[in-house]
Amino acid sequence: MSDYHSVTTAIPATGLKRATPPAIALAATFVSGTAHGCACGCGVFDVGTGAMFPDGSGGTLYTEVDFMDQNQNWSGTSQAPADNNSGKRIKTQFYTLGGQYMFNRSWGIQVDVPCWDRNFTATGDSGNLVSFQHATLGDIRIRGLYTGFSPDMSTGLTFGVKLPSGDPTYANFDPDTEIGTGSTDLLLGAYHLGKLSTDGAWSYYLRAQWQEPVKSKDTYRPGNEVIGVAGTYYKGWSSAGGNTRVVPLLQMTAAYRGHDGGTTGHPEDSGYTRLIAAPGLEIDVSQIHVFVEAGFAVYNNMSGNQLVAKQLYRINVSCGF
């Protein structure tokens, strides 16, 4: 198959602590993937997915479905002719099961187990369009949490590892389109929550995350990623009984990804800078929290030619215990 170039955009979900709404499953990060497929974006998609900002000891279980359609060829800061890229379209559904447990008000753990279902269309060696479908387990992420900086747990650190549990060997995908990168990555993040108004009606959150491959194959090394998120949300509207709440929010995500390496990597067609706006809505009913979100790219600067998704969609359902 001829080479193809694509970029994945992703949103790791992060919930707001119950200091305001019980646990807003904020989409915390839209990030795009690498040239060819998913090395750049899908990894970030999983980083932080379902990560809740904790407000005390106890646990949260969650499930999430995300949809991404990479169907536009992009070069630099503008859309480029589709003929410049033999990759034409990548449609992916991401399914994630996860859990977070706080042992006390300072220490906790989070585990995300993703599965991806991907359809890839490209120009084959004969010049005709060919499509391939692949669904399998993705790269599992395990993180520790530290929230002991202040009594209200409004500031925290996350640290952990991405395991090479996905499949990097599917014959019809290139390395950066595979559902697994084949690398072990270190994850390091931080967040802070605060009030924007004295009456507590408006609040904000800041989040940053760094992902660095530390062990990879000689043939392919995914680029590192840095993501920063700034968001605001309204305290919401509650039902008469107080057990149901609707909370709107808006966030901006800035993402940078470095170039891929290795003998089968494509440094000239990987790496990017992106800015994404994402409005969302959470509905809380007792301990059940349903979050929906749509993200829209407002700025892209892509190296070479890469496929990008202009919109992304997410639904996250979580339950505390």
DRENVEX-343976 format. One line per 8 residues: number of its first residue (from 1); their letters; for each residue x, y, z of N, C-alpha, C. Coordinates in steps of 0.001 Angstrom, whole numbers, always signed. Last residue first. Layout:
NUM	A	X:Y:Z:X:Y:Z:X:Y:Z  ...
! end
This chain:
321	FGCSVNIR	-19036:+5731:+43788:-19388:+4772:+44843:-18473:+4963:+46041  -20374:+7238:+40786:-19535:+7233:+41969:-19989:+6184:+42976  -20332:+6768:+37356:-21079:+6530:+38575:-20111:+6466:+39758  -20664:+8092:+34013:-19898:+7672:+35183:-20811:+7530:+36391  -20410:+8306:+30592:-21335:+7996:+31681:-20521:+7460:+32845  -19883:+10376:+27859:-19246:+9721:+28984:-20298:+9520:+30080  -19478:+10952:+24449:-20436:+10762:+25542:-19757:+9926:+26605  -18378:+13095:+21825:-18107:+12239:+22970:-19313:+12142:+23880
313	YLQKAVLQ	-16860:+13985:+18713:-18044:+13843:+19551:-17777:+12823:+20648  -15302:+16448:+16648:-15237:+15211:+17420:-16408:+15186:+18383  -14405:+17913:+13505:-15276:+17808:+14675:-15049:+16460:+15349  -12324:+17643:+11717:-12742:+18995:+12082:-13660:+19000:+13300  -9568:+15630:+11614:-10998:+15634:+11909:-11365:+17038:+12375  -7107:+15324:+9028:-7592:+15863:+10291:-9097:+15674:+10396  -4253:+13906:+7556:-5705:+13910:+7637:-6138:+14417:+9012  -1469:+15809:+6365:-2070:+14923:+7351:-3591:+15025:+7268
305	NGSMNNYV	+1596:+16700:+5022:+186:+16468:+4716:-369:+15439:+5700  +3794:+18753:+6917:+3550:+17931:+5734:+2082:+17884:+5373  +2448:+19544:+10086:+3649:+19293:+9284:+3297:+18400:+8094  -168:+21840:+10677:+257:+20458:+10528:+1521:+20376:+9671  -1982:+23661:+12570:-697:+23851:+11892:-25:+22490:+11835  -5206:+24920:+13070:-4368:+23757:+12788:-3074:+24210:+12140  -7845:+26177:+14977:-6522:+26452:+14416:-5782:+25140:+14251  -10251:+25210:+15732:-10226:+26620:+15338:-8860:+27021:+14777
297	AFGAEVFV	-12186:+22317:+15685:-10846:+22856:+15494:-10929:+24302:+15024  -14520:+21488:+18107:-14338:+22094:+16796:-12940:+22703:+16714  -16428:+18959:+19805:-15228:+19780:+19694:-15032:+20252:+18259  -19095:+18277:+21967:-18666:+18385:+20572:-17467:+19332:+20523  -20379:+16100:+24490:-19510:+17182:+24055:-19272:+17113:+22557  -21956:+14992:+27522:-21873:+14989:+26064:-21097:+16219:+25621  -22233:+12975:+30384:-21593:+14128:+29766:-21555:+13953:+28251  -23888:+12018:+33227:-23843:+11829:+31783:-23301:+13108:+31152
289	HIQSVDIE	-23685:+10397:+36234:-23308:+11623:+35533:-23150:+11307:+34044  -25182:+9279:+39198:-24964:+9021:+37777:-24723:+10337:+37058  -25927:+9810:+41766:-24523:+9474:+41546:-24206:+9146:+40087  -28393:+12047:+40887:-27804:+11368:+42052:-26333:+11083:+41769  -27685:+12929:+37832:-28852:+12393:+38530:-28334:+11515:+39660  -26484:+15441:+35775:-26211:+14639:+36962:-27522:+14218:+37606  -25303:+16178:+32684:-26549:+15948:+33416:-26240:+14992:+34557  -23317:+18552:+30994:-23398:+17397:+31881:-24749:+17370:+32576
281	LGPAAILR	-22058:+19620:+27890:-23178:+19649:+28831:-23135:+18387:+29673  -19794:+21772:+26018:-20299:+20511:+26524:-21422:+20709:+27514  -17656:+23030:+23433:-18780:+23192:+24367:-19297:+21831:+24799  -14445:+23473:+22624:-15358:+22356:+22873:-16430:+22751:+23885  -11907:+24336:+20346:-12965:+24799:+21244:-13998:+23698:+21397  -8438:+23904:+19884:-9779:+23355:+19719:-10715:+23918:+20773  -5475:+24121:+18118:-6311:+24789:+19117:-7753:+24384:+18849  -2297:+22536:+17525:-3737:+22677:+17316:-4385:+23450:+18455
273	TYGSDEPH	+537:+21570:+15721:+39:+22438:+16785:-1439:+22668:+16503  +2381:+18539:+14948:+1373:+19562:+14721:+1243:+20474:+15930  +3592:+15534:+13426:+3797:+16697:+14270:+2808:+17800:+13932  +4449:+14327:+10162:+3917:+14133:+11515:+4330:+15325:+12363  +5842:+14231:+7796:+4382:+14253:+7757:+3789:+13923:+9119  +8511:+13985:+8362:+8098:+15115:+7536:+6582:+15256:+7479  +8730:+11598:+9805:+8877:+12876:+10507:+8401:+14071:+9692  +7427:+8796:+9810:+7393:+9819:+8766:+7514:+11195:+9431
265	GTTGGDHG	+8848:+5528:+10533:+8177:+6772:+10891:+8244:+7769:+9751  +10371:+3387:+9986:+9075:+3449:+9301:+8261:+4666:+9727  +12621:+3885:+11528:+12810:+3637:+10096:+11502:+3663:+9317  +12059:+6677:+13808:+12192:+5276:+13448:+12236:+5074:+11944  +9561:+9153:+14753:+10889:+8702:+14360:+10885:+7222:+14046  +7376:+12056:+14538:+7641:+10631:+14726:+9068:+10307:+14287  +7584:+15289:+16105:+7672:+14420:+14926:+7909:+12972:+15334  +5277:+16335:+18756:+6540:+16296:+18039:+6501:+15329:+16869
257	RYAATMQL	+2403:+18288:+19254:+2980:+16954:+19114:+4242:+17038:+18284  +360:+20279:+21307:+1576:+20205:+20485:+2041:+18764:+20445  -2687:+21965:+21834:-1946:+20711:+21785:-744:+20836:+20855  -5122:+23528:+23783:-3955:+23734:+22928:-3096:+22476:+22988  -8529:+23937:+24188:-7416:+23001:+24308:-6329:+23355:+23305  -11089:+25385:+26073:-10157:+25558:+24963:-8955:+24653:+25222  -14517:+24783:+26972:-13084:+24685:+27188:-12319:+24931:+25903  -17509:+25221:+28773:-16765:+25517:+27545:-15284:+25432:+27852
249	LPVVRTNG	-20626:+23897:+30023:-19221:+24263:+30147:-18632:+24539:+28761  -23607:+23472:+32057:-22934:+23767:+30786:-21468:+24135:+31019  -25410:+21102:+33847:-24255:+22008:+33939:-23651:+22228:+32558  -28141:+20160:+35699:-27653:+20335:+34341:-26582:+21419:+34358  -29177:+17782:+38149:-28529:+19055:+37820:-28042:+19016:+36381  -31210:+16295:+40596:-30845:+16389:+39185:-30263:+17763:+38897  -31934:+16529:+43206:-31161:+15333:+42847:-30762:+15304:+41373  -33535:+18655:+43969:-32098:+18802:+44106:-31284:+17603:+43688
241	GASSWGKY	-36230:+18897:+43624:-35754:+18019:+44682:-34263:+18068:+44908  -36267:+20648:+41455:-36868:+21058:+42727:-36371:+20194:+43877  -33022:+20541:+39820:-34445:+20256:+39917:-34949:+20654:+41293  -30653:+23132:+38980:-31062:+21938:+39710:-32571:+21787:+39712  -28257:+24230:+36727:-29635:+24380:+37182:-30076:+23063:+37807  -24854:+25527:+37109:-25933:+24723:+36568:-27284:+25003:+37184  -22475:+26839:+37462:-22874:+25879:+38498:-24079:+25039:+38092  -20578:+26835:+34431:-21581:+27448:+35282:-22080:+26400:+36274
233	YTGAVGIV	-17081:+26764:+33619:-18394:+26149:+33685:-19280:+26898:+34679  -14145:+26776:+31550:-15019:+27422:+32522:-16382:+26743:+32496  -10708:+25832:+30909:-12154:+25734:+30757:-12895:+26493:+31829  -7831:+24948:+29216:-8434:+25959:+30080:-9930:+25939:+29848  -5132:+22711:+28775:-6578:+22931:+28701:-6979:+24028:+29676  -2423:+21487:+26868:-2889:+22402:+27895:-4365:+22710:+27684  -129:+18916:+26148:-1485:+19418:+26014:-1807:+20354:+27174  +2360:+17393:+24268:+2087:+18306:+25383:+727:+18939:+25138
225	ENGPRYTD	+4032:+14421:+23248:+2857:+15286:+23198:+2755:+16138:+24453  +6487:+12894:+21036:+5961:+13252:+22352:+4823:+14255:+22190  +5937:+10527:+18325:+6391:+11797:+18878:+5802:+12045:+20258  +6731:+7012:+18291:+5777:+8119:+18211:+6343:+9382:+18831  +8908:+5198:+16408:+8840:+5882:+17701:+7858:+7038:+17578  +9684:+2256:+14712:+8718:+3343:+14874:+8742:+3882:+16299  +11843:+511:+14603:+11153:+847:+13362:+10209:+2030:+13504  +12677:+47:+17142:+13590:+786:+16260:+12870:+1258:+14997
217	KSKVPEQW	+9999:+610:+19508:+10686:-210:+18513:+11632:+665:+17684  +10550:+2116:+22770:+9827:+1922:+21517:+10636:+1025:+20592  +10297:+3765:+25723:+10722:+2502:+25149:+9898:+2250:+23904  +9328:+6246:+26208:+10626:+5929:+26797:+11154:+4586:+26310  +7387:+8938:+25052:+7782:+7547:+24848:+9183:+7291:+25415  +5584:+11097:+27054:+6914:+10897:+26483:+7205:+9414:+26295  +3270:+13594:+27570:+3423:+12168:+27293:+4720:+11962:+26527  +1777:+15876:+29782:+2947:+15571:+28944:+3038:+14062:+28806
209	QARLYYSW	-824:+18190:+30408:-338:+16813:+30385:+794:+16658:+29383  -2851:+20357:+32408:-1740:+20163:+31464:-1286:+18708:+31539  -5603:+22451:+33120:-5021:+21107:+33116:-3910:+21042:+32079  -7832:+24389:+35014:-6641:+24358:+34168:-6056:+22957:+34260  -11104:+25709:+35380:-10141:+24642:+35602:-9008:+24787:+34593  -13531:+27753:+37102:-12611:+27460:+36006:-11747:+26260:+36376  -16943:+28919:+37674:-15667:+28344:+38097:-14801:+28078:+36869  -19681:+30782:+38803:-18779:+30458:+37700:-17453:+29971:+38255
201	AGDTSLKG	-20917:+30989:+41290:-21716:+30585:+40135:-20842:+30145:+38973  -19679:+31935:+43561:-19458:+30545:+43191:-20237:+30074:+41992  -19741:+34562:+44192:-20906:+33775:+44597:-20782:+32294:+44216  -17431:+35550:+43038:-17475:+35436:+44496:-18663:+34607:+44977  -16162:+33716:+40203:-17067:+34716:+40791:-17188:+34472:+42287  -14371:+31732:+39632:-14299:+32962:+38847:-15168:+34061:+39421  -12460:+29400:+41528:-13687:+30160:+41344:-13420:+31411:+40514  -10651:+26436:+40375:-10844:+27660:+41132:-12156:+28334:+40797
193	LHYAGLLL	-8303:+23744:+40042:-9678:+24215:+39967:-9822:+25470:+40819  -5661:+22299:+38206:-6079:+23204:+39278:-7498:+23665:+39001  -3302:+19636:+37454:-4535:+20384:+37257:-4791:+21301:+38447  -879:+17766:+35544:-1246:+18578:+36700:-2549:+19293:+36396  +1025:+14818:+34521:+51:+15893:+34369:-177:+16640:+35660  +2686:+12450:+32635:+2810:+13377:+33759:+1866:+14542:+33539  +3622:+9270:+31544:+2564:+10269:+31578:+2744:+11139:+32819  +5756:+7447:+29355:+5530:+8053:+30663:+4486:+9150:+30532
185	DTSGTGIE	+5086:+4594:+27297:+5195:+6044:+27462:+5019:+6436:+28918  +6144:+2126:+25168:+5817:+2398:+26561:+6089:+3873:+26809  +4802:+1260:+21919:+5743:+1952:+22806:+5214:+1999:+24228  +2976:+386:+20087:+4106:-482:+20368:+5112:+116:+21314  +652:+1748:+19544:+1896:+2358:+19067:+3098:+1438:+19245  -2325:+268:+18259:-1322:+343:+19314:-40:+926:+18761  -3702:+557:+15960:-4454:+769:+17193:-3539:+703:+18417  -1940:+2332:+13361:-2243:+1140:+14137:-2985:+1508:+15423
177	TDPDFNAY	-1031:+4560:+12187:-2472:+4328:+12087:-2892:+3112:+12899  +1666:+4575:+12322:+977:+5646:+13028:-535:+5585:+12847  +2360:+2251:+10777:+2621:+2314:+12219:+1835:+3395:+12945  -482:+1519:+8553:+882:+1963:+8808:+1101:+2122:+10313  -2476:-1406:+8060:-2303:-76:+8640:-814:+247:+8725  -2605:-4018:+7247:-3141:-3017:+6331:-3075:-1585:+6867  -1628:-5699:+9276:-861:-5558:+8031:-1326:-4406:+7146  -1197:-4895:+12611:-2192:-5126:+11571:-1606:-4753:+10211
169	TPDGSPLK	+497:-4432:+14751:+960:-5347:+13702:-41:-5561:+12579  +21:-3316:+17233:+786:-2517:+16268:+1174:-3297:+15011  -2579:-3334:+19386:-2058:-4137:+18278:-1320:-3237:+17284  -1917:-2493:+22896:-2660:-2491:+21648:-1977:-3319:+20575  -175:-2380:+25005:-1124:-3486:+24992:-1948:-3554:+23706  +2120:-922:+26108:+1993:-1327:+24697:+1055:-2512:+24531  +849:+1532:+28464:+1411:+220:+28162:+1224:-130:+26682  +1719:+4514:+29899:+921:+3925:+28836:+1589:+2629:+28423
161	VGFTLGTS	+1852:+5508:+33320:+2472:+4859:+32176:+1403:+4425:+31185  +2023:+8380:+35516:+1803:+6980:+35224:+2455:+6530:+33944  +439:+10917:+37381:+1686:+10349:+36882:+1472:+8867:+36623  -911:+14052:+38331:-1134:+12697:+37839:+166:+12191:+37226  -1669:+16307:+40985:-712:+15785:+40019:-1157:+14393:+39595  -3860:+19082:+41841:-3404:+17698:+41845:-2360:+17408:+40788  -5974:+21163:+43726:-4758:+21063:+42914:-4247:+19631:+42989  -8113:+20939:+45419:-8318:+21678:+44175:-7107:+21648:+43244
153	MDPSFGTY	-8497:+19819:+47922:-8074:+18951:+46816:-8222:+19629:+45459  -8926:+21317:+50191:-10058:+21153:+49272:-9719:+20325:+48033  -6420:+21356:+51506:-7534:+20592:+52086:-8692:+20365:+51111  -3677:+20813:+49157:-4567:+21697:+49910:-5741:+20885:+50431  -2103:+18751:+48168:-1511:+20087:+48277:-2355:+21041:+49119  -2814:+16090:+47662:-2624:+16530:+49036:-2043:+17913:+49203  -3298:+14507:+45480:-4127:+15701:+45646:-3968:+16317:+47031  -2060:+12434:+43029:-1736:+13050:+44320:-2485:+14361:+44431
145	LGRIRIDG	-2553:+9357:+41355:-2998:+10724:+41602:-2525:+11183:+42964  -1242:+7228:+38754:-1419:+7562:+40146:-1857:+9011:+40264  -2509:+5355:+35969:-1997:+6583:+36566:-2179:+6585:+38074  -2321:+3550:+33040:-2415:+3431:+34493:-1769:+4666:+35097  -3784:+2610:+29995:-3105:+3648:+30762:-3386:+3476:+32244  -3437:+445:+27161:-3961:+697:+28508:-3116:+1756:+29207  -4104:+755:+23804:-3034:+868:+24800:-3611:+1300:+26154  -6896:-1361:+22763:-5921:-299:+22605:-4874:-313:+23705
137	LTAHQFSV	-8228:-4284:+21200:-7823:-3597:+22424:-6784:-2529:+22115  -9845:-3751:+17972:-9079:-4518:+18953:-8832:-3670:+20195  -10660:-3827:+14575:-11137:-3513:+15922:-10382:-4380:+16914  -10567:-2635:+11279:-9855:-3362:+12331:-10377:-2890:+13680  -10938:-2559:+7790:-11582:-2424:+9092:-10806:-3242:+10109  -10107:-788:+4823:-9804:-1854:+5774:-10448:-1523:+7118  -10363:-97:+1325:-10771:+163:+2708:-10483:-1053:+3567  -9059:+1608:-1546:-9210:+378:-781:-9554:+753:+660
129	LNGSDGTA	-9305:+3032:-4760:-9505:+3183:-3330:-9706:+1812:-2690  -6681:+2430:-7204:-8070:+2380:-6757:-8142:+2565:-5241  -4016:+2241:-7742:-4655:+3532:-7974:-6108:+3571:-7580  -2737:-8:-6981:-3333:-5:-8324:-3968:+1328:-8678  -2027:+450:-4363:-960:+451:-5367:-1502:+494:-6789  -4769:+2541:-3117:-3902:+1377:-3161:-2874:+1467:-4266  -5643:+5216:-1166:-5363:+4827:-2545:-4379:+3668:-2538  -7802:+4383:+1626:-6625:+4995:+1011:-6547:+4577:-450
121	TFNRDWCP	-9510:+4232:+4688:-9632:+4240:+3233:-8445:+4983:+2644  -10281:+2432:+7600:-9283:+3249:+6899:-9442:+3097:+5397  -11947:+2229:+10605:-12064:+1994:+9170:-11153:+2966:+8447  -11780:+830:+13856:-11273:+1790:+12870:-11493:+1303:+11452  -12393:+767:+17136:-12932:+185:+15912:-12655:+1187:+14793  -10704:+124:+20199:-10955:+967:+19028:-11521:+131:+17898  -10836:+254:+23716:-10950:-572:+22521:-11327:+333:+21362  -9008:+951:+26768:-9706:+1345:+25550:-9791:+214:+24528
113	VDVQIGWS	-9041:+1382:+30058:-8904:+248:+29135:-9691:+583:+27868  -7474:+3140:+32614:-8298:+3258:+31413:-7998:+2088:+30486  -7298:+3740:+36069:-6982:+2804:+34989:-7974:+3002:+33851  -5918:+5463:+38851:-6872:+5453:+37747:-6375:+4505:+36666  -5654:+6115:+42367:-5188:+5424:+41168:-6296:+5460:+40122  -4513:+8353:+45038:-5476:+7549:+44314:-4850:+6897:+43092  -4123:+10379:+47958:-3589:+9426:+46994:-4706:+8610:+46344  -5448:+12218:+49656:-4179:+12587:+49028:-3771:+11667:+47883
105	RNFMYQGG	-7654:+11329:+50973:-7756:+12638:+50334:-6461:+13080:+49659  -7501:+7841:+49990:-7721:+8877:+50995:-7765:+10218:+50273  -7809:+6380:+47694:-7635:+5665:+48950:-7862:+6579:+50144  -9851:+6731:+45038:-9056:+7530:+45963:-9005:+6786:+47301  -9993:+5317:+41870:-10255:+5102:+43286:-9287:+5928:+44119  -11551:+4904:+38736:-10652:+5704:+39570:-11016:+5457:+41027  -11807:+3182:+35624:-12135:+3350:+37026:-11094:+4185:+37732  -13251:+2425:+32384:-12242:+2904:+33308:-12750:+2998:+34729
97	LTYFQTKI	-13475:+1696:+28992:-13934:+1351:+30333:-12851:+1778:+31304  -14169:+3101:+25867:-13275:+3057:+27015:-14035:+2640:+28264  -14009:+3122:+22409:-14785:+2648:+23556:-13821:+2497:+24732  -14086:+5026:+19528:-13287:+4678:+20697:-14233:+4280:+21836  -14209:+4728:+16106:-15001:+4783:+17317:-14144:+4256:+18457  -13050:+6388:+13235:-12727:+5603:+14424:-13773:+5827:+15501  -12119:+6641:+9915:-13229:+6773:+10853:-12977:+5835:+12027  -10210:+8229:+7659:-10083:+7314:+8788:-11229:+7601:+9745
89	RKGSNNDA	-9451:+8736:+4227:-10406:+8844:+5327:-10086:+7805:+6401  -7212:+8809:+2516:-8417:+9574:+2198:-9363:+9748:+3383  -3789:+8785:+1787:-4816:+8481:+2767:-6017:+9376:+2539  -2273:+10117:-69:-2917:+8876:-509:-3905:+8352:+518  -2304:+13488:-621:-2261:+12487:+442:-2969:+11232:-53  -2757:+15262:-2606:-1444:+15308:-1968:-1259:+14227:-912  -5390:+15117:-3314:-4437:+14358:-4127:-3046:+14338:-3520  -6685:+16950:-1706:-6730:+15543:-1307:-5731:+14702:-2084
81	PAQSTGSW	-4964:+20013:-1071:-5644:+19101:-2002:-5571:+17655:-1541  -5411:+21307:+2321:-4586:+21022:+1145:-5338:+20070:+221  -6227:+23940:+4564:-6598:+22695:+3919:-5808:+22540:+2624  -3558:+25471:+6520:-4722:+25496:+5627:-4996:+24109:+5059  -1154:+25628:+7832:-2315:+26211:+8489:-3561:+26230:+7611  +319:+22616:+6859:+535:+23928:+7454:-720:+24399:+8156  -2269:+20828:+5426:-830:+21083:+5373:-572:+22485:+5888  -4704:+18260:+5387:-4279:+19562:+5897:-2765:+19660:+5810
73	NQNQDMFD	-7581:+16642:+4218:-6123:+16729:+4155:-5696:+18147:+4510  -10222:+15312:+6051:-9703:+16481:+5366:-8180:+16461:+5390  -11211:+13265:+7629:-11567:+13254:+6203:-11080:+14474:+5433  -11647:+11475:+10317:-10541:+12212:+9698:-10734:+12175:+8185  -13867:+11424:+12717:-13864:+11180:+11272:-12795:+12065:+10635  -14622:+9939:+15790:-13742:+10839:+15063:-13730:+10435:+13597  -16240:+9515:+18901:-16262:+9296:+17456:-15435:+10365:+16758  -16360:+7694:+21955:-15935:+8867:+21200:-15932:+8520:+19715
65	VETYLTGG	-17773:+6652:+24938:-17732:+6409:+23506:-17373:+7721:+22822  -17140:+5252:+28162:-17125:+6379:+27253:-17088:+5896:+25805  -17771:+4681:+31614:-17656:+4161:+30258:-17812:+5326:+29309  -16594:+4371:+34990:-17091:+5124:+33848:-16925:+4332:+32560  -16613:+4633:+38540:-16539:+3782:+37361:-17136:+4544:+36181  -14937:+5852:+41341:-15781:+6198:+40201:-15542:+5166:+39109  -14611:+5826:+44999:-14304:+5459:+43627:-15316:+5952:+42618  -12965:+7347:+47895:-14014:+6614:+47202:-13674:+6419:+45745
57	SGDPFMAG	-12317:+10600:+49359:-12028:+9188:+49165:-13219:+8498:+48525  -12733:+13616:+47373:-12686:+12860:+48609:-12370:+11410:+48323  -12846:+14682:+44903:-13157:+15588:+46006:-13185:+14866:+47345  -10987:+14486:+41732:-11588:+13920:+42946:-11893:+14987:+43997  -11722:+14764:+38496:-11083:+15554:+39535:-11718:+15126:+40861  -11366:+11800:+36578:-12204:+12706:+37341:-11353:+13508:+38315  -10675:+10699:+33433:-10019:+11114:+34666:-10886:+12131:+35390  -11683:+9873:+31017:-12408:+9469:+32211:-11779:+9924:+33502
49	TGVDFVGC	-8527:+10100:+29623:-9913:+9756:+29373:-10573:+9262:+30650  -5853:+10594:+29983:-6808:+11378:+30738:-8247:+10999:+30503  -5084:+9513:+26914:-4449:+10123:+28080:-5478:+10975:+28782  -6570:+8923:+24695:-6662:+8038:+25841:-6055:+8657:+27091  -5879:+11038:+23071:-7271:+10763:+23321:-7403:+9937:+24576  -3248:+10748:+22764:-3694:+11817:+23638:-5151:+11622:+23980  -3315:+8620:+20989:-2649:+8480:+22267:-3123:+9521:+23229  -4555:+9726:+18825:-5279:+8735:+19595:-4619:+8522:+20935
41	GCACGHAT	-2710:+11492:+17697:-3922:+11954:+18312:-4546:+10960:+19219  -300:+10342:+16813:-318:+11669:+17412:-1585:+11966:+18152  -903:+7856:+15850:+156:+7988:+16816:+60:+9309:+17507  -2784:+7476:+13958:-3219:+7728:+15290:-2109:+7916:+16261  -1957:+8287:+11066:-3150:+7818:+11665:-3318:+8214:+13059  -330:+9964:+9084:-802:+8622:+8882:-1878:+8285:+9849  +870:+12002:+11452:+758:+11771:+10027:+487:+10310:+9911  -949:+11586:+14522:+200:+11847:+13699:-96:+11685:+12233
33	GSVFTAAL	-3799:+13348:+15874:-2881:+12247:+15773:-1807:+12501:+14757  -4794:+16015:+18021:-4777:+15302:+16781:-3684:+14271:+16755  -6992:+16363:+20754:-5666:+16429:+20203:-5573:+15603:+18962  -8704:+17849:+23191:-8861:+17427:+21812:-7466:+17451:+21261  -9314:+17233:+26523:-8306:+17486:+25528:-8650:+16967:+24171  -11433:+16914:+28300:-10309:+17746:+28639:-9374:+17979:+27522  -14667:+17091:+28756:-13740:+16654:+27750:-12523:+17498:+27936  -15711:+16509:+32022:-15247:+17449:+31027:-14470:+16753:+29965
25	AIAPPTAR	-17888:+15367:+33652:-16952:+14612:+32830:-16493:+15502:+31703  -18362:+16679:+36794:-18519:+16960:+35369:-17477:+16185:+34588  -19622:+15733:+39384:-18441:+15200:+38701:-18548:+15462:+37224  -21425:+17510:+40875:-20822:+16319:+41443:-19621:+15798:+40699  -20588:+21004:+40535:-21399:+19851:+40184:-20699:+18587:+40643  -18416:+21659:+42960:-19520:+22361:+42313:-20494:+21304:+41837  -17046:+19675:+44179:-17079:+20954:+44857:-18158:+21830:+44251  -16745:+17351:+42824:-18067:+17638:+43334:-18120:+18924:+44130
17	KLGTAPIA	-14652:+18127:+39968:-14906:+17586:+41286:-16263:+18030:+41810  -15162:+17272:+36584:-14982:+18283:+37593:-15339:+17686:+38940  -13387:+14827:+34636:-14561:+15297:+35331:-14225:+16377:+36316  -12230:+14644:+31456:-11847:+14848:+32832:-13036:+15403:+33569  -11359:+12819:+28560:-12373:+13389:+29424:-11809:+13598:+30798  -9406:+13761:+25839:-9470:+13006:+27038:-10514:+13618:+27946  -9998:+13854:+22608:-10399:+14557:+23791:-10363:+13659:+24991  -8213:+14201:+19493:-8776:+13492:+20590:-9101:+14353:+21766
9	TTVSHYDS	-7529:+13507:+16142:-7827:+14506:+17136:-8546:+13856:+18286  -4954:+12432:+14036:-6063:+12087:+14896:-6297:+13188:+15897  -4081:+12660:+10690:-3929:+13192:+12025:-5150:+12867:+12836  -2185:+11085:+8020:-3395:+11466:+8735:-3072:+12020:+10096  -1162:+9848:+4937:-868:+10751:+6043:-2159:+11180:+6713  +300:+6968:+3452:-819:+7884:+3595:-554:+8694:+4841  +2047:+5062:+962:+2021:+5802:+2210:+793:+6697:+2236  +421:+2276:-665:+1161:+3528:-682:+1090:+4183:+688
1	M	+833:-1183:+0:+0:+0:+0:+876:+1244:+0
! end
